[in-house]
Amino acid sequence: MINTILILMVIAALLLIVVILVQNPKGGGLSSEFGGGATSQMFGVQKTGDILEKLTWGFFTFIIVGSLFTGLYLQNAQTATGNSALDVESSQAAPAAPTLPSTTPAPGLTAPIEAPAE
């Protein structure tokens, strides 16, 4: 379920980029510097701007609500399990205490053979 919401949020973000780039800038901006009048009549109808503005707010709202829902869902899933995958200290076992080597040989083993001195 979370993967589906994340995929839909990525698609909404890409569509939001496209809708913002298609919109007619209200303050002039760069479009007035590079041709002005020709770009202002791209769609020819004022209602198209209203639709694009509503789509912009809709995609924006979906991304914000989806982000909040995903965060709350993952937080509830984390408290339900009682352990987080990112909590390394509690998820790893404590290392075993180092054992010191014994100075006496184990039973059944013989002492090492020394090479004769020349």
Backbone as CSV, one residue per row, in Angstrom:
resi,resn,N_x,N_y,N_z,CA_x,CA_y,CA_z,C_x,C_y,C_z
1,MET,0.810,-1.190,0.000,0.000,0.000,0.000,0.857,1.259,0.000
2,ILE,1.907,1.261,0.803,2.794,2.415,0.846,3.504,2.586,-0.489
3,ASN,3.912,1.470,-1.101,4.580,1.567,-2.397,3.656,2.184,-3.443
4,THR,2.393,1.846,-3.410,1.439,2.404,-4.360,1.303,3.907,-4.157
5,ILE,1.214,4.335,-2.912,1.098,5.762,-2.629,2.363,6.495,-3.059
6,LEU,3.525,5.901,-2.818,4.775,6.543,-3.221,4.875,6.661,-4.741
7,ILE,4.454,5.636,-5.452,4.484,5.695,-6.917,3.526,6.770,-7.419
8,LEU,2.326,6.840,-6.818,1.371,7.880,-7.216,1.896,9.277,-6.884
9,MET,2.632,9.409,-5.802,3.205,10.713,-5.461,4.282,11.123,-6.455
10,VAL,5.079,10.178,-6.928,6.095,10.494,-7.937,5.428,10.910,-9.246
11,ILE,4.372,10.200,-9.646,3.641,10.559,-10.862,3.014,11.946,-10.705
12,ALA,2.433,12.225,-9.526,1.838,13.539,-9.278,2.895,14.637,-9.315
13,ALA,4.089,14.350,-8.814,5.160,15.344,-8.842,5.583,15.646,-10.280
14,LEU,5.683,14.601,-11.104,6.046,14.824,-12.509,4.956,15.602,-13.235
15,LEU,3.693,15.269,-12.985,2.591,16.011,-13.606,2.539,17.446,-13.094
16,LEU,2.877,17.658,-11.841,2.923,19.005,-11.289,3.980,19.843,-12.003
17,ILE,5.117,19.253,-12.288,6.173,19.959,-13.023,5.668,20.368,-14.402
18,VAL,5.006,19.438,-15.093,4.497,19.723,-16.432,3.444,20.827,-16.385
19,VAL,2.514,20.747,-15.429,1.443,21.742,-15.332,2.019,23.121,-15.021
20,ILE,3.016,23.192,-14.164,3.617,24.483,-13.827,4.333,25.070,-15.037
21,LEU,5.017,24.238,-15.797,5.727,24.747,-16.966,4.775,25.217,-18.064
22,VAL,3.578,24.638,-18.144,2.618,25.011,-19.179,1.895,26.311,-18.836
23,GLN,1.794,26.643,-17.560,1.013,27.805,-17.134,1.586,29.101,-17.682
24,ASN,0.695,30.059,-17.845,1.066,31.398,-18.278,1.556,32.179,-17.065
25,PRO,2.771,32.695,-17.098,3.260,33.442,-15.936,2.491,34.751,-15.779
26,LYS,2.105,35.064,-14.557,1.291,36.255,-14.319,2.131,37.528,-14.236
27,GLY,3.381,37.409,-13.862,4.205,38.593,-13.685,5.075,38.917,-14.882
28,GLY,4.917,38.255,-15.970,5.769,38.503,-17.123,6.967,37.586,-17.094
29,GLY,7.880,37.841,-16.212,9.060,36.995,-16.048,9.885,36.909,-17.314
30,LEU,10.414,35.753,-17.600,11.262,35.568,-18.771,10.474,35.567,-20.071
31,SER,9.186,35.221,-20.011,8.410,35.168,-21.249,8.273,36.553,-21.875
32,SER,8.232,37.597,-21.075,8.135,38.943,-21.637,9.461,39.375,-22.244
33,GLU,10.554,38.815,-21.800,11.863,39.160,-22.348,12.108,38.494,-23.694
34,PHE,11.534,37.316,-23.917,11.802,36.554,-25.131,10.603,36.482,-26.062
35,GLY,9.926,37.537,-26.307,8.860,37.496,-27.294,7.548,38.010,-26.791
36,GLY,7.346,38.086,-25.529,6.187,38.716,-24.933,4.843,38.242,-25.426
37,GLY,4.279,38.917,-26.438,2.908,38.704,-26.865,2.625,37.345,-27.459
38,ALA,3.558,36.718,-28.121,3.306,35.436,-28.783,3.071,34.321,-27.775
39,THR,3.715,34.388,-26.635,3.570,33.315,-25.659,2.325,33.481,-24.797
40,SER,1.763,34.691,-24.734,0.609,34.897,-23.862,-0.667,34.299,-24.430
41,GLN,-0.724,34.013,-25.718,-1.922,33.458,-26.344,-1.723,32.000,-26.748
42,MET,-0.981,31.230,-25.944,-0.690,29.845,-26.301,-1.974,29.026,-26.404
43,PHE,-2.867,29.151,-25.437,-4.101,28.381,-25.456,-5.260,29.184,-26.031
44,GLY,-5.187,30.481,-25.954,-6.211,31.320,-26.535,-7.446,31.511,-25.673
45,VAL,-7.591,30.823,-24.570,-8.776,30.915,-23.728,-8.325,31.169,-22.296
46,GLN,-9.035,32.038,-21.606,-8.703,32.346,-20.226,-9.040,31.189,-19.288
47,LYS,-10.030,30.377,-19.602,-10.461,29.279,-18.733,-9.381,28.212,-18.583
48,THR,-8.520,28.076,-19.556,-7.458,27.076,-19.464,-6.540,27.381,-18.286
49,GLY,-6.285,28.653,-18.046,-5.464,29.039,-16.902,-6.100,28.624,-15.587
50,ASP,-7.424,28.723,-15.500,-8.114,28.308,-14.279,-7.978,26.803,-14.058
51,ILE,-8.102,26.040,-15.127,-7.976,24.575,-15.012,-6.565,24.204,-14.584
52,LEU,-5.569,24.850,-15.183,-4.180,24.539,-14.832,-3.873,24.938,-13.388
53,GLU,-4.466,26.035,-12.932,-4.245,26.441,-11.543,-4.884,25.444,-10.580
54,LYS,-6.077,24.964,-10.908,-6.731,23.962,-10.058,-5.949,22.650,-10.059
55,LEU,-5.418,22.260,-11.220,-4.578,21.049,-11.273,-3.320,21.218,-10.434
56,THR,-2.718,22.399,-10.479,-1.514,22.657,-9.684,-1.803,22.487,-8.200
57,TRP,-2.887,23.105,-7.724,-3.236,22.981,-6.309,-3.641,21.552,-5.955
58,GLY,-4.289,20.861,-6.874,-4.686,19.477,-6.605,-3.493,18.550,-6.468
59,PHE,-2.538,18.661,-7.392,-1.336,17.818,-7.317,-0.524,18.162,-6.067
60,PHE,-0.424,19.456,-5.772,0.308,19.885,-4.582,-0.328,19.313,-3.316
61,THR,-1.649,19.409,-3.230,-2.367,18.891,-2.063,-2.196,17.382,-1.930
62,PHE,-2.263,16.666,-3.060,-2.089,15.214,-3.027,-0.699,14.842,-2.515
63,ILE,0.322,15.561,-2.955,1.691,15.252,-2.521,1.848,15.519,-1.024
64,ILE,1.304,16.631,-0.532,1.425,16.956,0.892,0.660,15.945,1.756
65,VAL,-0.583,15.662,1.378,-1.393,14.711,2.166,-0.778,13.309,2.102
66,GLY,-0.293,12.912,0.927,0.353,11.607,0.801,1.606,11.499,1.651
67,SER,2.375,12.580,1.713,3.585,12.580,2.548,3.240,12.454,4.026
68,LEU,2.230,13.198,4.456,1.821,13.112,5.861,1.273,11.727,6.197
69,PHE,0.446,11.179,5.317,-0.116,9.848,5.543,0.983,8.790,5.611
70,THR,1.929,8.866,4.680,3.023,7.892,4.661,3.856,7.989,5.935
71,GLY,4.140,9.213,6.376,4.917,9.387,7.608,4.193,8.845,8.825
72,LEU,2.910,9.133,8.933,2.144,8.624,10.072,2.004,7.110,10.026
73,TYR,1.783,6.562,8.835,1.645,5.106,8.705,2.944,4.401,9.080
74,LEU,4.065,4.918,8.612,5.352,4.280,8.938,5.690,4.445,10.415
75,GLN,5.302,5.575,11.013,5.542,5.764,12.444,4.709,4.783,13.261
76,ASN,3.451,4.562,12.872,2.606,3.605,13.579,3.110,2.176,13.380
77,ALA,3.607,1.859,12.196,4.150,0.527,11.944,5.409,0.294,12.771
78,GLN,6.192,1.342,12.960,7.417,1.217,13.751,7.093,0.986,15.215
79,THR,6.122,1.689,15.768,5.786,1.503,17.180,5.081,0.171,17.405
80,ALA,4.389,-0.343,16.387,3.715,-1.631,16.531,4.724,-2.769,16.628
81,THR,5.807,-2.685,15.857,6.823,-3.732,15.911,7.765,-3.539,17.083
82,GLY,7.884,-2.302,17.553,8.755,-2.048,18.694,10.213,-1.937,18.330
83,ASN,10.550,-1.986,17.064,11.940,-1.916,16.647,11.992,-1.240,15.294
84,SER,12.980,-0.429,15.117,13.165,0.261,13.846,14.338,-0.359,13.111
85,ALA,14.249,-0.406,11.800,15.357,-0.932,11.005,16.558,-0.009,11.085
86,LEU,16.314,1.280,11.382,17.417,2.228,11.471,18.049,2.266,12.859
87,ASP,17.416,1.658,13.835,17.944,1.645,15.185,18.963,0.522,15.306
88,VAL,20.201,0.812,14.978,21.235,-0.210,14.888,21.625,-0.725,16.265
89,GLU,21.653,0.162,17.247,22.114,-0.253,18.565,21.216,-1.312,19.191
90,SER,19.906,-1.167,19.041,19.025,-2.133,19.676,18.795,-3.364,18.809
91,SER,19.066,-3.256,17.506,18.809,-4.410,16.645,19.992,-5.369,16.587
92,GLN,21.182,-4.927,16.990,22.346,-5.815,16.976,22.587,-6.352,18.385
93,ALA,23.025,-7.601,18.438,23.350,-8.213,19.727,24.687,-7.659,20.217
94,ALA,24.853,-7.645,21.515,26.110,-7.172,22.083,27.217,-8.156,21.737
95,PRO,28.407,-7.663,21.448,29.504,-8.585,21.118,29.888,-9.421,22.338
96,ALA,30.326,-10.626,22.075,30.729,-11.528,23.157,32.022,-11.016,23.783
97,ALA,32.168,-11.290,25.079,33.381,-10.874,25.780,34.562,-11.666,25.227
98,PRO,35.688,-10.994,25.020,36.855,-11.709,24.474,37.379,-12.727,25.484
99,THR,37.784,-13.863,24.970,38.349,-14.900,25.845,39.861,-14.806,25.789
100,LEU,40.451,-14.895,26.944,41.903,-14.827,27.014,42.486,-16.203,26.734
101,PRO,43.637,-16.248,26.030,44.245,-17.562,25.748,44.762,-18.205,27.032
102,SER,44.629,-19.489,27.099,45.062,-20.239,28.273,46.564,-20.473,28.201
103,THR,47.232,-20.391,29.340,48.683,-20.605,29.372,49.031,-22.073,29.535
104,THR,48.083,-22.866,29.997,48.349,-24.290,30.130,47.813,-25.003,28.900
105,PRO,48.560,-25.974,28.392,48.075,-26.686,27.213,46.865,-27.540,27.556
106,ALA,46.027,-27.710,26.584,44.839,-28.531,26.779,45.249,-29.977,26.978
107,PRO,44.459,-30.754,27.727,44.838,-32.158,27.946,44.850,-32.924,26.621
108,GLY,45.827,-33.773,26.485,45.956,-34.593,25.288,46.862,-33.969,24.247
109,LEU,47.254,-32.747,24.452,48.154,-32.099,23.501,49.566,-32.141,24.057
110,THR,50.507,-32.266,23.192,51.908,-32.295,23.625,52.520,-30.928,23.419
111,ALA,53.635,-30.728,24.082,54.333,-29.457,23.956,54.952,-29.367,22.571
112,PRO,55.075,-28.191,22.033,55.664,-28.054,20.690,57.120,-28.508,20.678
113,ILE,57.506,-29.068,19.567,58.885,-29.549,19.414,59.748,-28.389,18.989
114,GLU,60.874,-28.251,19.727,61.776,-27.143,19.404,62.847,-27.652,18.470
115,ALA,63.282,-26.766,17.594,64.352,-27.135,16.641,65.691,-27.143,17.392
116,PRO,66.572,-28.090,17.029,67.867,-28.123,17.716,68.721,-26.913,17.370
117,ALA,69.457,-26.458,18.342,70.312,-25.285,18.144,71.545,-25.685,17.391
118,GLU,72.020,-24.900,16.491,73.222,-25.237,15.692,74.460,-24.651,16.235
